[in-house]
């Protein structure tokens, strides 16, 4: 799978992409991840990428020119010969707090793509014509504000990469994770040695060797843990 990351802060990704899981997956050729600096597409001696909002207001907005030029080059479009008619290459994701919420289901759909392009914003956001021109899949990682899309892009890369066949080594492990499977349950408790720690004993069923009973117990625990975490009452957003 190929993932392109478009950002004004490419250095933020260096150690992340070299880390154990992703570094090994890249070395093995399972993941081709490339980082492109949006500023390389800015014009003028100042290489300006941001400007004040029309109508006033705080902060700076990313200008449409450099952002759209960067995306078009990475997606193999733009003004090179024959570029006009080709469809864009790769599923374009714009990281923005107003986007649809990232869930394991969204992660799974991204992992089914051959290629994704992650566009990170900074400052107070994008000039809206970026969205109008590129019509990206807008994604947010939750209802809080980050100072840029970079950390959100890392969240997506991490969650997607571990679903790419071969990356985890043990395919069963991704299938058993929280939020996987039809029921979208969180995982229940797990235990390793010792059998007793400060008076707390590992549940007998896990030591029984009865795989049917163990599977049934784990499922019940997962249902309980999921209920405790998201009560049946709808959560109010205002209080
Ligand atoms: Cl994708 N970007 C920013 N700036 N803040 C966020 C976010 C993204 N998702 C949640 N908060």
Boltz pocket constraint, residues with backbone or C-beta under 6 A from the ligand:
constraints:
  - pocket:
      binder: B
      contacts: [[A, 94], [A, 95], [A, 96], [A, 97], [A, 121], [A, 139], [A, 140], [A, 141], [A, 142], [A, 143], [A, 144], [A, 145], [A, 146], [A, 147], [A, 148], [A, 149], [A, 152]]
      max_distance: 6.0
